[in-house]
Every structure is written in structure tokens, then in C-alpha cells.
Amino acid sequence: MDKTKDKPNIIASAPKPKEKRRSNEKRKEKSRDAARCRRSRETEIFTELGQVLPLQREEVEQLDKASIMRLSIAYLKIRDMLNLFPNVNIHDQTLLPSEDDRNEEFERKPFDLLNGPESYKYLASALDGFLLILSGEGDVTYVSESISDYLGISQIDLLGQQIWEYTHQCDHDELKEALNIRRSNLGDEKPKEGASNGNAGINGAIDNNNTLTTAHRDIFLRLKCTLTSRGRSVNIKSASYKVIHVTGHMVMNTSGDRTLIGIGRPLPHPSNIEIPLGSATFLTKHSLDMKFTYVDDKMLSLLGYQPEDLLGKSLYDCHHGADSESLMTTFKSGEYHKWMREDNL
């Protein structure tokens, strides 16, 4: 007797095609909603993050998410860099005098240009260069806004970037040497707390609070420059290189954190370098009608004229009448000509 005939046949019913299609559409819809909410939340986070950056609103609106993240990390590194100097606390309100003390001090003392609210602008304009702060790994921790005047690259584009991307490849070894990446005396050995100046080594000295080791740095770097000779700006991919003289100090604390704080100054073009004048040579400047606009102080000792005696007067009133023809020649050849002294000698 066949027992299989007595068993009921159990057949699993497959889901209907319409129900399966409807279930897949619901899952896709939920996935799209979750992705949409995630992107919306991500946009809100980056918007809030960009609002707390110390930048102008117009600049923040032009930043993408990657730039906002890069600048945020750079800002945090700047705060960490300030921890290298424990004696400096920009958030310590006790360092600021009270309102009454400020009014009293203002009445007693003249205005101090370096301590005023515009002091940063005055110092930056007098710097004749730009401030450059690099980490031990070559990250641009900070660079002043004036770098755009010399290289054409904005401060926002450089903050948080690797300096290697903007320097000539042939200068990388020298820059690594300056950043102590290949130095064992400062890169491997950390300064010990309580050490004296005699243990600082030949490349640096420990400051008074025994927490920092400083070493002088003086290097020449070829940095990318987007400015042309006509004052126009080109794309970074078409940028040329400009020699920058970087001088400053390498700072390292007891934890081994290293920071290069320096000033970058472009080398003057040979045609713009002023040659020192001899003791028997003076300098004058003239307008197109040859009237004096500037007179060197050495004019007094050489010819007896005070500078203010000649300002506004014509050059033709001072040279000898017989030298008129030769004077016209000097305008073309640059040769010297005779002058009439104040005492007519």
C-alpha cells in the first residue's frame, strides 16, 4: 500500500505579482524619504557650521560642504596652535580694563595706534609681506589676507591645505628640513620640562616658562602665483612660481607639537632694487615740466640748496645757460650736467 497517497499535498502559495510590486515600491519610497531627510539634516548641519566660522556671510555663501569642513578643521587647529602659548589668552576678559578705567586712561594718555581696534590692519600694511603658520606636517594652519596681494591666492583657498600643493617640488626637501621632519635633534627629542637654556641645543632655546623650544628658520620657497605681469589673475592650474623669503621660528612644546611661524616676503625684482648712492650723489624727482617734486637732503651739503628752496621750481632755472644743448642730450642718454650753486660758484 502506498502511504504517500494518504498524505495531503501541501503547496506554498507564492505572493501575487501585484502585492510584491507594491511592497518593493513602499521600500523604495521609505529609502528615498530616509535619504532625503539625511541630506536635509546634513545641509542644516553644514549651514550651522558655516555660520559659526569667522568669515563674512558673502564668503560663507560661496563655500561648498568640503570647503566648510576644511575651514572648520583649520579653525580648530588655529585654536590648538594658540595653546602653544599659555601666557596668551584672547578670551581672558580679566586682561581688559573696565569701562571706567578705559575712559580714565583715554583722558590721561594719547591714542595708542598699536592698541586700537584697527591695529591689525596697520600692522598688516606695515609688514610688507604676509604671515604664514605651518604645522609640522605641512598644513597651512593660518595665513594672513595680504597673501592675495603677493600671490593672487585668497586666504580661504589656502587655509587647511597642504603647503606641498603650492610649493615647487624641488623645494620640498628644504621645507621638510625646516619643519623638522628630518631633524632628530628637534623632531625626535622632546624638550623636557624644567630644562635650562643650556640643554636647548644649538638650533633653539627654551623660553622662560620652560614649555617651548624655538629655532630660527630662514628659507626661500617658490610658491604658486596666479598674478600676471599685467596685474591680472589666472587659474591656479596656469599659475607660475614666485620666490618668497620666509623667516621665522619653529616652535615646539613639551608634547612635541611643532609649528612654524614665519613672515613671507617676495624678493624684489632686480629692476626695482635701489642702488645706494654715493656721498657725492643726490636724488631729485621732477614732474613732466621738469619742476622739482622731491629733493634729496644731500643737496644742501653739495650745492647749498635747501630742499624746500627748489620744490615747485623748474630745473631749467638751475643749470648753466651754456649747457642747454647738453642738457637735452642727457634726457636721452642719462649723462650728468652742470649745476649752478646757491653761492654762484
C-alpha positions, 0 to 999 in steps of 0.5 A: 500500500502506498502511504504517500497517497494518504498524505495531503499535498501541501503547496506554498502559495507564492505572493501575487505579482501585484502585492510584491510590486507594491511592497518593493515600491513602499521600500523604495519610497521609505529609502528615498524619504530616509535619504532625503531627510539625511541630506536635509539634516546634513545641509542644516548641519553644514549651514550651522557650521558655516555660520559659526566660522569667522568669515563674512556671510558673502564668503560663507555663501560661496563655500561648498560642504568640503570647503566648510569642513576644511575651514572648520578643521583649520579653525580648530587647529588655529585654536590648538596652535594658540595653546602653544602659548599659555601666557596668551589668552584672547578670551581672558576678559580679566586682561581688559580694563573696565569701562571706567578705567578705559575712559580714565586712561583715554583722558590721561594718555594719547591714542595708542595706534598699536592698541586700537581696534584697527591695529591689525590692519596697520600692522598688516600694511606695515609688514610688507609681506604676509604671515604664514603658520605651518604645522609640522606636517605641512598644513597651512594652519593660518595665513594672513589676507595680504597673501592675495596681494603677493600671490593672487591666492585668497586666504580661504583657498589656502587655509587647511591645505597642504603647503606641498600643493603650492610649493615647487617640488624641488623645494620640498626637501628644504621645507621638510628640513625646516619643519623638522621632519628630518631633524632628530635633534628637534623632531625626535627629542622632546624638550623636557620640562624644567630644562635650562637654556643650556640643554636647548641645543644649538638650533633653539632655546627654551623660553622662560616658562620652560614649555617651548623650544624655538629655532630660527628658520630662514628659507626661500620657497617658490610658491604658486602665483596666479598674478600676471605681469599685467596685474591680472589673475589666472587659474591656479592650474596656469599659475607660475612660481614666485620666490618668497623669503620666509623667516621665522621660528619653529616652535615646539612644546613639551608634547612635541607639537611643532609649528612654524611661524614665519613672515613671507616676503617676495624678493624684489625684482632686480629692476626695482632694487635701489642702488645706494648712492654715493656721498657725492650723489643726490636724488631729485624727482621732477614732474613732466615740466621738469619742476622739482617734486622731491629733493634729496637732503644731500643737496644742501651739503653739495650745492647749498640748496635747501630742499624746500628752496627748489620744490615747485621750481623748474630745473631749467632755472638751475643749470648753466645757460651754456649747457642747454644743448647738453642738457637735452642730450642727457634726457636721452642718454642719462649723462650728468650736467652742470649745476649752478650753486646757491653761492654762484660758484 
